[in-house]
């Protein structure tokens, strides 16, 4: 992961997840809590510069 931070990686995963859910109308069921948690984690990691 040359030049990538965990925050950037978490943000990329979050955006892909949100996009896939919206485009393909995927239901995450009980994992609906995952996108907000991932968004918070990405934001915190980006703020910390990790």
C-alpha positions in Angstrom: 0.0 0.0 0.0 2.6 2.5 -1.0 1.4 6.0 -0.3 -2.0 4.9 1.1 -3.1 5.5 4.6 -5.6 3.4 6.5 -8.0 6.4 6.5 -7.9 6.6 2.7 -8.4 2.9 2.4 -11.4 3.0 4.8 -12.9 5.9 2.9 -12.5 4.0 -0.4 -14.1 0.9 1.0 -16.9 3.0 2.5 -17.6 4.7 -0.9 -17.6 1.4 -2.8 -20.0 -0.1 -0.2 -22.4 2.8 -0.3 -22.3 2.9 -4.1 -22.9 -0.8 -4.5 -25.8 -0.7 -2.0 -27.4 2.2 -3.9 -26.8 1.0 -7.5 -27.6 -2.7 -6.9 -30.2 -2.1 -4.2 -28.4 -4.5 -1.9 -29.9 -5.0 1.5 -27.3 -5.4 4.3 -29.9 -6.7 6.7 -28.4 -6.5 10.2 -25.2 -5.1 8.8 -26.9 -1.7 8.2 -24.8 -0.4 11.0 -21.6 -1.1 9.1 -21.5 2.0 6.7 -21.9 4.5 9.5 -19.2 2.8 11.6 -16.9 2.6 8.6 -17.5 6.3 7.9 -16.7 7.3 11.4 -13.5 5.2 11.4 -12.4 6.6 8.1 -13.0 10.2 9.3 -11.1 9.6 12.5 -8.2 8.0 10.8 -8.0 10.8 8.2 -8.1 13.4 11.0 -5.3 11.6 12.8 -3.3 11.2 9.6 -3.0 7.4 9.9 
